[in-house]
Amino acid sequence: MKNIIRKILHDKVFLLSLAMVLVSMIIAISSLAFNIKEFNRSVYIRYSDFGLAKQSFTGPWYYLLYFIVFQVIIGLGHSLIAIRLYRDNKKNLSIVFLAITILVLIIALILSLSVITKIAYL
């Protein structure tokens, strides 16, 4: 375990990629946290087009916190996978995986903000 940490700390490219994932995750979490407002009413959380009737389902406002939980799971989970790839001597693959993780976090942030801001105007 110490050996892999020492190896990561000496590899500047991998360490920079890991730091970029962490920074993008922090930016996404903070921007989502500042855009979620506490409501006294229900908000739309799910839409179904199954069957003859189209329905929108409502739930409490704190269901919107799952967007933040999703960002954390993606950021930490993908970082752990990249560290495991790096440990198995697949450095280039782990760096590409971290770059894809940054793109996934950005896309998830854009979609989450569009849902949250649309809910705020309902």
C-alpha positions, -999 to +999 in steps of 0.1 A: +000+000+000+028+024+009+046+015-023+016+025-045+011+058-027+048+066-031+046+056-068+016+079-073+032+108-056+062+106-079+041+105-110+031+141-117+008+134-147-013+109-128-014+130-097-024+161-117-052+140-134-064+128-100-064+164-086-084+176-116-110+150-109-112+160-073-114+197-082-142+191-108-161+170-082-158+198-056-170+224-081-199+203-092-209+195-056-207+231-045-226+245-075-254+219-070-255+226-032-260+263-038-287+258-064-309+234-043-334+254-024-355+240+004-391+238-006-422+234+016-439+215-012-433+185-033-411+186-064-412+166-096-387+137-093-398+112-119-417+111-152-434+080-167-446+075-202-456+039-196-490+029-206-518+052-218-513+080-192-483+102-190-476+109-153-452+130-133-445+118-098-436+141-070-415+137-039-400+157-011-374+184-020-345+166-004-347+140-032-327+165-052-297+158-029-293+126-048-277+146-076-249+155-052-246+119-040-243+108-077-214+132-082-196+119-052-201+083-062-188+089-097-158+110-086-146+087-058-155+054-075-137+063-107-107+076-089-104+043-070-107+024-103-080+046-118-057+039-089-063+002-093-055+005-130-023+024-121-013-002-096-016-029-123+009-009-145-017+005-169-008+041-164-020+054-198-054+037-194-058+052-159-051+087-171-076+083-200-101+069-175-097+100-153-101+123-183-134+105-192-144+108-155-140+146-158-162+146-189-188+125-171-188+148-141-192+179-164-221+163-183-238+152-151-234+187-137-250+202-167-279+178-167-284+182-129-284+219-130-309+219-159-332+197-138-328+216-106-333+251-122-363+238-141-378+225-109-372+257-091-394+275-117-424+251-115 
